[in-house]
């Protein structure tokens, strides 16, 4: 159980670090495409953000499974729920600013990506 809690904690921490780093890095790289509030109307940049968020959740699930070593799907699912709650809390701030497709795709990818990362860890270990 200790490994499970540690896996969830580290997984959520890694996801948060990657996500917040991306949100600081992209406006710096594409400064002309972002508004002062940190949002962008640029479709391609928003799509990149959504795809990277999937990758970040996948990585976090993989790390979770590496640490937990047992019942990987269960702990990954719990981690995904925690990340979803954090994501909803943060997305509420941008609900009227960012396009609806962004919110729907970002939030709907979180749990499946975390679980997929954990499953990939299990599959790659057996191979």
Secondary structure per residue as TSV (DSSP state, phi and psi in degrees):
chain	resnum	aa	ss	phi	psi
A	1	X	-	360.0	-34.0
A	2	X	H	-63.4	-41.4
A	3	X	H	-63.3	-37.2
A	4	X	H	-63.2	-48.3
A	5	X	H	-64.5	-40.6
A	6	X	H	-65.0	-41.5
A	7	X	H	-60.8	-43.3
A	8	X	H	-64.6	-46.6
A	9	X	H	-60.8	-47.1
A	10	X	H	-68.0	-41.7
A	11	X	H	-60.2	-47.4
A	12	X	H	-64.9	-38.0
A	13	X	H	-65.1	-43.3
A	14	X	H	-63.5	-46.9
A	15	X	H	-58.4	-45.8
A	16	X	H	-63.1	-43.6
A	17	X	H	-61.7	-47.9
A	18	X	H	-63.2	-43.3
A	19	X	H	-65.4	-47.5
A	20	X	H	-69.8	-32.7
A	21	X	H	-64.5	-43.1
A	22	X	H	-60.2	-42.4
A	23	X	H	-68.8	-18.7
A	24	X	H	-91.8	-33.5
A	25	X	H	-77.0	-44.8
A	26	X	H	-60.8	-45.4
A	27	X	H	-63.3	-25.7
A	28	X	H	-74.0	-41.8
A	29	X	H	-71.5	-46.2
A	30	X	T	-110.1	55.1
A	31	X	G	-56.8	-34.2
A	32	X	G	-73.7	-14.1
A	33	X	G	-96.5	-7.9
A	34	X	S	-110.0	144.4
A	35	X	-	-82.4	166.4
A	36	X	T	-58.9	-26.5
A	37	X	T	-81.0	0.7
A	38	X	S	90.8	5.9
A	39	X	-	-101.8	166.5
A	40	X	-	-142.0	147.7
A	41	X	-	-96.4	-1.3
A	42	X	-	-72.5	117.0
A	43	X	H	-58.3	-47.4
A	44	X	H	-63.9	-41.8
A	45	X	H	-65.1	-42.7
A	46	X	H	-62.3	-38.6
A	47	X	H	-65.2	-41.8
A	48	X	H	-60.2	-42.4
A	49	X	H	-61.5	-44.9
A	50	X	H	-63.9	-44.4
A	51	X	H	-65.1	-40.1
A	52	X	H	-67.7	-34.0
A	53	X	H	-64.3	-36.1
A	54	X	H	-61.8	-46.7
A	55	X	H	-60.1	-42.6
A	56	X	H	-63.9	-40.6
A	57	X	H	-66.8	-39.1
A	58	X	H	-61.5	-46.9
A	59	X	H	-60.7	-43.3
A	60	X	H	-63.8	-39.6
A	61	X	H	-65.9	-38.7
A	62	X	H	-62.8	-44.7
A	63	X	H	-64.8	-41.1
A	64	X	H	-56.8	-48.9
A	65	X	H	-65.5	-32.7
A	66	X	H	-65.0	-39.6
A	67	X	H	-79.9	-42.8
A	68	X	H	-70.3	-40.0
A	69	X	-	64.4	-2.1
A	70	X	S	-155.0	147.3
A	71	X	S	51.5	46.7
A	72	X	H	-59.7	-38.5
A	73	X	H	-66.3	-39.8
A	74	X	H	-63.6	-48.7
A	75	X	H	-69.1	-34.4
A	76	X	H	-65.5	-40.1
A	77	X	H	-63.8	-42.9
A	78	X	H	-61.3	-43.8
A	79	X	H	-61.2	-42.9
A	80	X	H	-60.4	-40.1
A	81	X	H	-64.0	-42.9
A	82	X	H	-62.6	-44.6
A	83	X	H	-63.6	-38.2
A	84	X	H	-63.1	-42.7
A	85	X	H	-61.9	-44.8
A	86	X	H	-61.7	-44.8
A	87	X	H	-61.1	-43.5
A	88	X	H	-62.6	-43.7
A	89	X	H	-59.0	-44.1
A	90	X	H	-73.8	-41.2
A	91	X	H	-66.3	-27.0
A	92	X	H	-56.8	-34.4
A	93	X	H	-64.7	-31.6
A	94	X	T	-106.4	11.6
A	95	X	T	-57.0	-43.4
A	96	X	T	-87.7	-4.2
A	97	X	T	-101.8	-45.3
A	98	X	S	-92.1	147.5
A	99	X	-	-58.3	148.0
A	100	X	H	-58.2	-39.5
A	101	X	H	-59.2	-32.5
A	102	X	H	-64.7	-49.6
A	103	X	H	-61.4	-46.7
A	104	X	H	-62.4	-47.6
A	105	X	H	-70.1	-41.6
A	106	X	H	-59.6	-50.8
A	107	X	H	-71.7	-35.1
A	108	X	H	-75.1	-19.5
A	109	X	H	-84.1	-18.2
A	110	X	H	-59.3	-61.5
A	111	X	H	-63.4	-47.6
A	112	X	H	-59.9	-36.4
A	113	X	H	-69.4	-40.8
A	114	X	H	-63.4	-47.2
A	115	X	H	-64.6	-39.4
A	116	X	H	-61.8	-39.4
A	117	X	H	-62.9	-41.2
A	118	X	H	-67.2	-42.9
A	119	X	H	-64.0	-41.9
A	120	X	H	-59.6	-38.6
A	121	X	H	-62.2	-42.7
A	122	X	H	-65.9	-44.6
A	123	X	H	-65.9	-42.9
A	124	X	H	-69.1	-26.9
A	125	X	H	-71.4	-34.8
A	126	X	H	-77.2	-24.5
A	127	X	-	-76.4	360.0
